Amino acid sequence: MHYDLTDLRLFVAIAEEGNLTRGAARAFLAPSSASHRLQRLEAALGAQLFQRQARGVALTRAGEALLRNARQVLAALEQMHANLSPFASGVRGHVSLWANTHATHTFLPDDLASFLRQHPQVSVTLEERTSSDIALAVAHGEIELGVLADSSAIDGSSVQLQPYRRDRLVLITPQDHALAGRGPLRFAQVLEHAFVMLHTGSAIHTFTMNAAAALGQHLDVRIQVRSFEAVCRMVSAGVGIGMVPRSALPATSARHPLAVLELQEPWAQRDLHICTRQGRALSGFAAALVAHLQVCAQPLEHPALG
């Protein structure tokens, strides 16, 4: 097969515009040149990609399949350029870090910012993943380090964990909610209430759904959002109750008041750990980042549960 990235970019542009002329303009090509390239691409692939229509073009089944894959190829190419651009601009080091939702939305922004201020020659790629995915990637050598919360299923022979931050899950409700002001509660006592949750696929969503299933119950999820801040705002507005790390609670605000309740469950303690591969020395900048995160770590104190 003979085609290049220009052909793929042109194909995606035509598919998204639904029109060859507009797609050609997006790809900075003359319509005649675009038509020739499209014919050559279809010949190379041995499949018709578009159905020509009076007012434009429509994807065939083969075209739909190519569009999915072409977008993935172009996205991977852009990511490659992003990863390499720091080196071209004089950055002499790069660290890839995967972290779970909890760490990414609470402690890491400030800790990474201070690390980067101290090491201007370093760039960091941060990706949000589940704890199990992080441990697996570290064990297989895909990344050097990660930050995760759920250490119960981690294979200790493959990775090693170092303490990073202590935190705890708490329940939040509107201040006028029936549960507000109650003492420590068991999870089973709140399952009759509607919940505000993070999006499907987030670590805390999966964890909470599994905790309910273990009790033979199902959560009444009223709405799903993309951040802990959004969970807190939805709860304060009366949409439902929520469960978030204590570190994610906003500063006291008259505009968005919340009642915070202790959760009397062993799994509510959600300590974060730095995950590295067992028996493998870290590169210089990765080791520097681990050392920095450990210096930043300030254990959070939690009131004793009654």
C-alpha positions in Angstrom: 0.0 0.0 0.0 1.3 3.4 -0.9 -0.2 6.4 0.9 1.2 9.1 3.3 0.1 11.2 6.3 -1.1 13.9 3.9 -3.6 11.4 2.4 -4.8 10.5 5.9 -5.3 14.1 7.0 -7.1 14.9 3.7 -9.4 11.8 4.2 -10.3 12.9 7.8 -10.9 16.5 6.6 -13.2 15.3 3.8 -15.1 12.9 6.1 -15.6 15.6 8.8 -16.7 18.2 6.3 -18.8 15.8 4.2 -17.6 17.7 1.2 -14.5 17.2 -1.0 -14.0 20.9 -1.7 -14.2 22.0 1.9 -12.0 19.1 3.0 -9.4 20.0 0.4 -9.4 23.6 1.7 -8.8 22.4 5.3 -5.9 20.3 4.0 -4.5 23.3 2.0 -4.9 21.4 -1.3 -6.6 22.3 -4.6 -9.8 20.3 -5.2 -8.3 18.6 -8.2 -5.2 17.5 -6.2 -7.4 16.3 -3.4 -9.6 14.3 -5.8 -6.5 12.7 -7.3 -5.1 11.8 -3.8 -8.4 10.4 -2.7 -8.6 8.1 -5.8 -5.1 7.0 -5.2 -5.9 6.2 -1.5 -8.9 4.2 -2.4 -6.9 2.3 -5.0 -4.1 1.6 -2.5 -6.6 0.3 0.1 -8.7 -1.6 -2.5 -11.9 -0.1 -1.1 -14.3 2.7 -1.9 -14.3 5.2 1.0 -17.1 7.6 0.1 -20.4 7.5 -1.7 -20.6 10.5 -4.0 -23.8 12.5 -3.4 -25.4 15.6 -5.0 -24.4 17.8 -2.1 -21.3 16.1 -0.9 -20.0 12.7 0.1 -20.9 10.1 2.7 -18.7 7.5 4.3 -19.0 3.9 3.2 -18.5 1.1 5.8 -14.9 0.9 4.8 -14.6 4.7 5.2 -16.0 4.5 8.7 -13.5 1.9 9.6 -10.6 4.0 8.2 -11.8 7.1 9.9 -11.6 5.5 13.3 -8.1 4.2 12.7 -6.9 7.4 10.9 -7.9 9.5 13.9 -6.0 7.2 16.2 -2.9 7.4 14.0 -3.0 11.2 13.8 -3.6 11.5 17.6 -0.7 9.2 18.3 1.5 11.3 16.0 0.5 14.5 17.8 1.3 12.9 21.1 4.7 11.8 19.8 5.4 15.4 18.7 4.3 16.7 22.1 6.6 14.2 23.9 9.5 15.1 21.7 9.1 18.9 21.6 10.6 19.5 25.0 13.9 18.0 23.8 13.9 20.2 20.8 13.4 23.3 23.0 16.3 22.5 25.2 14.6 20.4 27.9 17.1 17.7 29.0 14.9 15.4 30.9 11.4 13.8 30.7 9.3 11.8 33.2 6.1 9.9 32.4 3.8 9.6 35.5 0.5 7.8 35.7 -1.8 8.6 38.7 -5.3 7.7 39.8 -8.1 10.2 39.8 -7.7 10.9 43.5 -4.0 12.0 43.2 -4.5 13.8 39.9 -7.3 16.0 41.3 -5.9 16.7 44.8 -2.2 16.6 45.7 -0.3 16.3 42.4 -1.0 19.7 40.8 0.8 21.6 43.5 3.5 19.0 44.1 4.3 18.8 40.4 4.3 22.6 40.0 6.9 23.0 42.7 9.0 20.2 41.2 9.0 21.8 37.8 9.9 25.2 39.3 13.0 23.5 40.9 13.8 21.6 37.7 13.2 23.8 34.7 15.1 21.4 32.4 12.5 18.6 33.0 9.1 18.0 31.5 6.5 15.7 32.9 3.7 13.8 31.1 0.8 13.0 33.6 -1.9 10.5 32.6 -4.9 9.7 34.7 -5.4 5.9 35.0 -6.9 3.4 37.5 -4.7 2.0 40.2 -4.6 -1.5 38.7 -3.6 -0.2 35.3 -0.8 1.9 36.9 0.6 -1.1 38.8 0.5 -3.3 35.7 2.3 -0.6 33.6 5.0 -0.2 36.2 5.4 -4.0 36.5 5.8 -4.3 32.7 8.2 -1.4 32.4 5.9 0.8 30.4 6.4 3.6 32.9 8.9 4.2 35.7 6.5 5.4 38.3 2.9 6.0 39.2 0.8 7.1 42.1 -2.1 4.9 43.2 -4.5 4.3 46.1 -5.7 0.7 46.0 -2.8 -1.4 47.1 -4.8 -4.5 48.1 -4.4 -6.3 44.8 -0.8 -5.2 44.0 1.7 -8.0 43.3 4.5 -7.2 45.7 7.0 -9.3 43.8 6.7 -7.0 40.8 6.4 -3.5 42.2 7.2 -1.7 45.4 5.2 1.0 47.1 6.3 4.0 49.1 4.0 6.2 51.2 3.0 9.5 49.5 -0.1 11.0 51.1 -2.6 10.0 53.7 -6.3 10.7 53.0 -9.7 9.4 53.8 -13.0 9.2 52.0 -15.9 11.2 53.6 -19.6 11.6 52.8 -20.8 15.0 51.9 -24.5 16.2 51.9 -26.3 19.5 51.6 -26.4 21.2 55.0 -30.2 20.8 55.3 -30.0 17.1 54.3 -31.6 14.4 56.6 -28.1 12.9 57.2 -26.4 16.2 58.0 -25.1 16.3 61.6 -25.1 12.5 62.0 -22.2 10.7 63.6 -20.0 8.2 61.8 -22.1 6.2 59.4 -21.7 2.8 57.7 -21.9 2.7 54.0 -25.0 0.5 54.1 -26.9 3.3 56.0 -26.7 5.7 53.1 -27.4 3.6 50.1 -31.1 4.6 50.0 -30.1 8.1 49.1 -29.3 9.4 45.6 -25.6 9.9 44.8 -23.6 12.4 42.8 -20.7 10.4 41.3 -17.6 10.9 39.2 -17.7 9.6 35.6 -17.8 5.9 34.8 -14.3 4.5 34.5 -12.8 6.7 37.2 -11.2 4.7 40.0 -13.6 6.1 42.7 -16.7 5.3 40.6 -15.6 1.7 40.2 -14.6 1.4 43.8 -17.9 2.8 45.1 -20.0 0.6 42.8 -18.1 -2.5 43.9 -18.6 -1.6 47.6 -22.3 -1.3 47.1 -22.4 -4.6 45.1 -20.6 -6.3 48.0 -23.5 -5.4 50.2 -26.0 -6.7 47.6 -27.1 -3.2 46.8 -27.2 -0.8 43.8 -26.4 2.9 44.0 -29.0 5.3 42.9 -26.7 7.5 40.8 -28.5 10.8 40.0 -25.8 12.4 38.0 -22.1 11.8 37.0 -19.6 14.6 36.6 -15.9 14.9 35.7 -14.2 16.3 38.9 -14.4 16.3 42.7 -15.1 20.0 42.6 -18.2 19.3 40.4 -19.3 16.6 42.8 -19.1 19.1 45.7 -21.0 21.8 43.9 -23.8 19.4 42.8 -24.1 18.1 46.3 -24.3 21.6 47.8 -27.0 22.4 45.2 -29.1 19.5 46.6 -28.8 17.0 43.7 -27.7 14.1 46.0 -25.0 13.0 48.4 -21.4 12.2 47.5 -18.3 10.5 48.6 -15.0 12.3 48.1 -11.5 12.3 49.6 -11.2 14.8 52.4 -8.4 16.5 50.6 -10.9 17.3 47.7 -13.2 19.3 50.0 -13.4 23.0 49.0 -12.6 25.8 51.5 -15.5 26.9 53.6 -17.9 28.8 51.3 -21.3 30.3 52.1 -22.2 30.0 48.5 -21.7 26.2 48.4 -22.2 24.9 52.0 -21.6 21.2 52.7 -22.1 18.9 55.6 -19.2 16.4 56.0 -19.8 13.1 57.6 -17.3 10.4 58.7 -17.6 7.0 57.0 -17.1 4.2 59.4 -15.5 1.6 57.0 -12.0 0.2 56.9 -11.8 0.9 53.2 -12.5 4.6 53.7 -8.9 5.2 54.5 -7.4 5.9 51.0 -3.7 6.4 51.4 -1.8 7.2 48.3 1.4 5.4 47.3 4.3 6.0 44.9 4.6 2.8 42.8 7.9 1.8 41.2 9.2 -1.5 39.7 10.8 -3.9 42.1 14.6 -4.3 41.7 14.9 -1.6 39.0 16.8 1.6 39.5 15.0 4.8 38.5 16.5 7.2 36.0 17.9 10.4 37.5 14.9 12.7 37.0 12.4 10.0 38.0 14.3 9.5 41.2 14.4 13.2 41.8 10.6 13.4 41.3 10.1 10.5 43.8 12.3 12.3 46.3 10.4 15.6 45.8 7.0 13.9 46.3 8.1 12.4 49.5 9.4 15.7 50.8 6.0 17.3 49.8 4.0 14.7 51.6 2.3 16.0 54.7 0.1 13.3 56.4 -3.5 14.5 56.9 -4.9 14.1 60.4 -8.4 12.6 60.7 -10.6 12.7 63.7 -11.1 9.4 65.4 -14.2 7.5 64.5 -16.7 6.7 67.2 
